[in-house]
Amino acid sequence: MAKYVRVYMSESEYELIEKMSKTSGKGISTLAREIITNGLKQELKDTALLNKLIQKIESLSESQPQNQPLQLQQTEQFHELRNLIFAVYLVARNTLLNSSIPEATKHSLMNFFDRHEREIFGSTLYELFGLKKSE
């Protein structure tokens, strides 16, 4: 038996989903169900990835084999930690930009991320990985 979910939204939010449903040729309920379901699936994927990253970070504190000099072990741990932090940043960035925040806010955040990534890396992450053309 199906369950019902009641969602309250502002007039402007309702108008937006109504326009989207007309554009897609789907009913408002169908579109809302798809958006909610897809959002939950993405959230579960992100949560699973974050849990894996947390486990990796926790494993860094476990003892390393003592056949390497301490400084080399620390350097390797630093690089692994840096890569994990970078991965967490990417997940957080993409989760935020794929969330249901207003488009103007997403645009502002994208500009913020792009500006800081250019300062740090010389280009955006999307450009670095060939996912977006350079401007």
N, C-alpha and C positions, 0 to 999 in steps of 0.2 A: 504494500500500500504506500502510495506517495505521501510525503510529508510536505507541509506548507511552510514557507518562510515569508515573513512580512518585512518589507524593507521600506523605511520612510526616507524620503529625500526631499531636497529643496525643489522649488519650481524650476530653477535653472538646470539642476541635475536631471530632473525628469524630462525636461525638454531635450536635453542632450541625448539621453538614452532613447527617447522617442525618435529623434532624427536618425540616430544610428540604426535603430530597428527598421525604419522605413528604407534606409539606404541598403541595408543588408537583406531586406525582404523577409525578415524574421519578426515574430511577435516580440513584444517587450519582455514577456516572461521568459521566452526561449533565449533571447539575447542576454538578459540578466543572469540566467542560470549558467550559460556558457562562460560569461565573464567571471562569475564567482568561482565556478569549477576550475577554469584555467588559472585563476589567481591562486587558488588553494594548491593546485598541483605544483605551480612554480614555487610557492612558499615552502612546500614539502621538500622539493629538490634543493632549494637554497639551504634549508635547515639541515638536511642530510649532509650537504657539502660542508657547511660550517662545523657540524659535529666531527666530520673526518679531519678537518683542519685543526680543530681543538685537540683531537687525539694525537695528531702529529706534533703539535706544539708541546703537549704534555710529555710525549716520548723524548723530546729533546732534553728534558731534565734528567732522564734516566741515564745511568752510567754508560759511557762509551768504552769500547775496548781500549786497554791501556797500551797497545802496541804502537800508538802514534804519539808524538810529542803533544803536550798539553796545548801549546799555541796553535798547532795545526787543527786539533779537535775543536778549539774555540772558534777558529776561522770558519771551519766547515759548519758548525752550529750557527754562526752568525749568518752565513749565506743561506742556509736552510730556513732560518727564522725570517730573514728578509723576504725570501720567496713566498713563505706562508702569509706574511703580513700583506704582501702585494696581492696574493690571491684573495684574501679577506677583503681588501680594498675593492677589487674588481667585483666581487659578489655584492658587497654593500652598494657600490655605485650603480650596478645594473639593476639590483632590486629596487633601489630608490627611483631610478629613472623609468622602471617598468611598473611602478605603483600607480595608483589611481589619484595622484595629485594633479592639480590643474596644469594645463599645458604651458601656461605662462611661467609657472614655477619650475616645471621640467626644463624649459628653455633657459631660464636663469641658472639652474643647477648645471646644465650641460656647459654653458659658457664658463661657469666657475671651474668645473672639472677640467675643461679644455685648457683654460688659461694656466692653471696650476700644473697640469701635465706638461704643457709646453715649457714652463719654467724649469721643471725638474728633468724632463727627458728630452727636450728639444722638439717634441711633437706630441700629439695626443696618442693615447694607447691604441685607439682604433687605427690611426695612421701607422703606428709602429708595427702592428700585426697585420696590416694590409686589409683592414675591414672597412676603411673609409679613405677616400681620396684626399690628398693634401690640398689645402686651399691656396 
